[in-house]
């Protein structure tokens, strides 16, 4: 059983024989498909199982995902994209800040204060600083890679993008590039 009540909206999915709820599309031009999906943001799209979109122009897909920010996108399992134009994927990841991204990994959170930040391929990281890139073993800050590893990393530069040299300091593990 599916319901589409928004102007130019579309809903599909569920099972009328077993009385399993399908999609519910209430936003203008919204689309909901799958099992227990809800799309209430205008021009939004929810698909999969137990997915919800409330932000205008947002998209949620997978299992138990939620895209609440305008133009946000949540995919994977138990992911949430709350910030405007935010994106999250993976498992149990949350993007609360505007223009933020969590790509892959699990149990990561971008706090609302970390606008424009990204977490890539990591587990258990909480981003708190705006316009910062976090990874499982490196943090990019002000044009430098700050290693959080206990041993010095190996750096292979395949496409130098103007970097002519890279050095590692034995005391700080701060990696600085020289530009042309």
C-alpha positions in Angstrom: 0.0 0.0 0.0 1.5 3.3 -1.2 0.3 6.9 -0.9 1.1 9.9 -3.0 -0.5 13.1 -1.9 1.8 15.8 -3.1 1.2 17.5 -6.4 3.1 15.5 -9.1 4.3 13.1 -6.5 4.8 9.3 -7.0 4.8 6.4 -4.5 5.3 2.7 -4.9 6.2 -0.4 -3.0 4.8 -2.4 -0.1 2.6 -5.4 -0.2 -1.2 -5.0 -0.2 -1.7 -8.8 0.5 0.3 -8.7 3.7 -0.7 -5.0 4.5 2.9 -3.9 4.5 3.2 -0.2 4.0 5.1 1.0 0.9 6.1 4.5 0.0 4.5 7.8 1.1 5.2 10.8 -1.0 3.7 14.1 0.3 6.1 16.7 -1.1 5.6 18.5 -4.4 7.2 16.4 -7.1 8.5 13.9 -4.5 9.0 10.2 -5.1 9.0 7.3 -2.5 9.6 3.7 -3.4 10.2 0.6 -1.3 9.2 -0.5 2.1 8.2 2.1 4.7 9.8 5.0 2.7 8.7 8.6 3.2 9.4 11.6 1.0 7.9 14.8 2.3 10.5 17.4 1.1 9.5 19.0 -2.2 11.3 17.4 -5.1 12.8 14.8 -2.8 13.3 11.1 -3.3 13.3 8.2 -0.8 14.0 4.6 -1.8 14.8 1.4 -0.1 13.6 0.3 3.3 12.7 2.7 6.1 14.2 5.7 4.4 13.1 9.3 4.9 13.6 12.6 3.1 12.4 15.8 4.6 14.7 18.4 3.0 13.7 19.9 -0.3 15.6 18.4 -3.1 17.1 15.7 -0.8 17.6 12.0 -1.6 17.7 9.0 0.8 18.5 5.4 -0.2 19.4 2.2 1.5 18.2 1.0 4.9 17.0 3.3 7.6 18.7 6.4 6.1 17.5 10.0 6.5 18.2 13.1 4.4 16.9 16.1 6.3 18.9 19.0 5.0 17.9 20.8 1.8 19.7 19.2 -1.2 21.2 16.6 1.1 21.9 12.9 0.3 22.0 9.9 2.7 22.9 6.4 1.6 23.9 3.1 3.1 22.6 1.8 6.4 21.7 4.0 9.4 23.1 7.2 7.9 21.8 10.7 8.3 22.5 13.9 6.3 21.1 16.9 8.2 23.2 19.8 6.9 22.3 21.8 3.8 23.9 20.1 0.7 25.5 17.5 3.0 26.2 13.9 2.0 26.7 10.7 4.0 27.3 7.1 3.1 28.5 4.0 4.9 27.2 2.6 8.2 26.0 4.7 11.2 27.4 7.9 9.8 26.0 11.4 10.5 26.6 14.7 8.6 25.2 17.5 10.8 27.1 20.4 9.2 26.2 22.3 6.0 28.2 21.4 2.9 29.8 18.4 4.7 30.5 14.8 3.5 31.0 11.4 5.2 32.2 8.9 2.6 32.4 5.4 3.7 33.4 4.0 7.1 31.3 3.7 10.2 30.2 5.5 13.3 31.5 8.9 12.2 29.9 12.2 13.0 30.4 15.7 11.6 29.3 18.2 14.2 27.3 21.3 13.1 30.3 23.4 13.8 32.4 21.6 11.1 30.8 23.3 8.1 32.4 22.2 4.8 34.4 19.3 6.4 34.7 15.7 5.2 35.4 12.3 6.8 36.7 9.7 4.3 37.3 6.0 4.9 37.4 6.2 8.7 35.7 4.7 11.8 34.8 6.5 15.0 35.8 10.0 14.1 34.0 13.2 15.2 34.7 16.2 13.0 34.6 19.5 15.0 36.6 22.0 12.8 35.2 23.7 9.7 36.7 23.1 6.3 38.9 20.2 7.4 39.5 16.8 5.9 39.6 13.8 8.3 40.6 10.3 7.3 41.3 7.1 9.2 45.0 7.9 9.7 45.5 11.5 8.4 44.1 15.0 9.0 44.6 17.8 6.4 45.0 21.2 8.1 46.0 24.5 6.5 47.7 22.8 3.6 49.6 20.3 5.6 49.0 16.6 6.3 49.0 16.0 10.1 49.6 12.3 10.8 47.9 10.8 13.8 49.8 7.6 13.3 52.4 6.4 15.9 54.9 5.5 13.1 55.9 7.7 10.2 53.7 7.1 7.1 55.0 6.2 3.7 54.2 8.9 1.1 53.9 8.0 -2.6 53.3 11.0 -4.8 51.9 9.7 -8.2 50.5 13.0 -9.5 52.5 15.8 -8.0 50.1 18.6 -8.7 52.9 21.1 -8.4 54.6 19.6 -5.3 58.3 19.2 -6.0 59.3 17.8 -2.6 57.8 16.3 0.6 59.5 15.9 3.9 58.7 14.1 7.1 59.8 15.5 10.5 60.7 12.8 13.0 59.3 14.9 15.9 56.0 16.2 14.5 55.1 13.9 11.6 54.1 17.1 9.8 54.2 16.7 6.0 54.8 19.9 4.0 54.9 20.3 0.3 56.9 22.8 -1.7 55.0 24.3 -4.5 56.4 25.5 -7.9 
